[in-house]
């Protein structure tokens, strides 16, 4: 998660909302794929860190599923990213800060807990929550 | 929607689940972007028709939002695609068949009706529902 926080602060320097995601094989520290938000850079509001990281990882592993992988995200995924993680059958989901305004894991759509959801990963949250929240707060304060 | 159904049956011929999406400017019949499911072709379980069509349209229109656009999808979008459509602030959503098993608009996550959702498009459903459902049923029957 430390590496994901670092990556998120790099995103900030490029004018992106500082959120990042890292995918590893479960039980390994080797990074399979990493990404930060590229909404501005790609001029596309769906280019969240998770979507980019998933696409990189499926290419690199040559697999449409990521069952033996873990993803580390600095913020609770939105409903789009949560359902995307279900579609690729991610093994584990770790996220730092919760997102009461836009989250889709433990807020709002609670994607993984719907009957329409095909997959429930192991989910862990709260690690490095303060660092992630601080990055986001600084970013939005500067923009006001 | 007729064009979307045609496109979905092309997807079937390529071994993809026959679902397609077409984006137009609201009030125009000119197609801005079209796509079908490319889960098999791209070997990536998140490559739904809507995600690909959105990405094409944002590029072509050079805009991260699609507020003045309508999307025609042959099946009720899942939670991932519904939230993606919210993120790009799609103006109108038309879909043919409903999807009680995996839909995220009027089933399960009911994405657009959550407090965490930033956008509610105009939503219309049911046009050419039988044609779309027939395509899907034929596809899955052949696979069994």
Boltz contact constraints between the chains, C-beta under 6 A:
constraints:
  - contact:
      token1: [A, 43]
      token2: [B, 64]
      max_distance: 6.0
  - contact:
      token1: [A, 44]
      token2: [B, 55]
      max_distance: 6.0
  - contact:
      token1: [A, 44]
      token2: [B, 58]
      max_distance: 6.0
  - contact:
      token1: [A, 44]
      token2: [B, 64]
      max_distance: 6.0
  - contact:
      token1: [A, 45]
      token2: [B, 64]
      max_distance: 6.0
  - contact:
      token1: [A, 45]
      token2: [B, 65]
      max_distance: 6.0
  - contact:
      token1: [A, 45]
      token2: [B, 87]
      max_distance: 6.0
  - contact:
      token1: [A, 45]
      token2: [B, 88]
      max_distance: 6.0
  - contact:
      token1: [A, 46]
      token2: [B, 54]
      max_distance: 6.0
  - contact:
      token1: [A, 46]
      token2: [B, 84]
      max_distance: 6.0
  - contact:
      token1: [A, 46]
      token2: [B, 87]
      max_distance: 6.0
  - contact:
      token1: [A, 54]
      token2: [B, 46]
      max_distance: 6.0
  - contact:
      token1: [A, 55]
      token2: [B, 44]
      max_distance: 6.0
  - contact:
      token1: [A, 58]
      token2: [B, 44]
      max_distance: 6.0
  - contact:
      token1: [A, 64]
      token2: [B, 43]
      max_distance: 6.0
  - contact:
      token1: [A, 64]
      token2: [B, 44]
      max_distance: 6.0
  - contact:
      token1: [A, 64]
      token2: [B, 45]
      max_distance: 6.0
  - contact:
      token1: [A, 78]
      token2: [B, 83]
      max_distance: 6.0
  - contact:
      token1: [A, 79]
      token2: [B, 79]
      max_distance: 6.0
  - contact:
      token1: [A, 79]
      token2: [B, 83]
      max_distance: 6.0
  - contact:
      token1: [A, 79]
      token2: [B, 109]
      max_distance: 6.0
  - contact:
      token1: [A, 79]
      token2: [B, 111]
      max_distance: 6.0
  - contact:
      token1: [A, 80]
      token2: [B, 80]
      max_distance: 6.0
  - contact:
      token1: [A, 80]
      token2: [B, 83]
      max_distance: 6.0
  - contact:
      token1: [A, 80]
      token2: [B, 84]
      max_distance: 6.0
  - contact:
      token1: [A, 83]
      token2: [B, 78]
      max_distance: 6.0
  - contact:
      token1: [A, 83]
      token2: [B, 79]
      max_distance: 6.0
  - contact:
      token1: [A, 83]
      token2: [B, 80]
      max_distance: 6.0
  - contact:
      token1: [A, 84]
      token2: [B, 46]
      max_distance: 6.0
  - contact:
      token1: [A, 84]
      token2: [B, 80]
      max_distance: 6.0
  - contact:
      token1: [A, 87]
      token2: [B, 45]
      max_distance: 6.0
  - contact:
      token1: [A, 87]
      token2: [B, 46]
      max_distance: 6.0
  - contact:
      token1: [A, 88]
      token2: [B, 45]
      max_distance: 6.0
  - contact:
      token1: [A, 102]
      token2: [B, 116]
      max_distance: 6.0
  - contact:
      token1: [A, 107]
      token2: [B, 116]
      max_distance: 6.0
  - contact:
      token1: [A, 108]
      token2: [B, 114]
      max_distance: 6.0
  - contact:
      token1: [A, 108]
      token2: [B, 116]
      max_distance: 6.0
  - contact:
      token1: [A, 109]
      token2: [B, 79]
      max_distance: 6.0
  - contact:
      token1: [A, 109]
      token2: [B, 109]
      max_distance: 6.0
  - contact:
      token1: [A, 109]
      token2: [B, 111]
      max_distance: 6.0
  - contact:
      token1: [A, 109]
      token2: [B, 114]
      max_distance: 6.0
  - contact:
      token1: [A, 111]
      token2: [B, 79]
      max_distance: 6.0
  - contact:
      token1: [A, 111]
      token2: [B, 109]
      max_distance: 6.0
  - contact:
      token1: [A, 114]
      token2: [B, 108]
      max_distance: 6.0
  - contact:
      token1: [A, 114]
      token2: [B, 109]
      max_distance: 6.0
  - contact:
      token1: [A, 116]
      token2: [B, 102]
      max_distance: 6.0
  - contact:
      token1: [A, 116]
      token2: [B, 107]
      max_distance: 6.0
  - contact:
      token1: [A, 116]
      token2: [B, 108]
      max_distance: 6.0
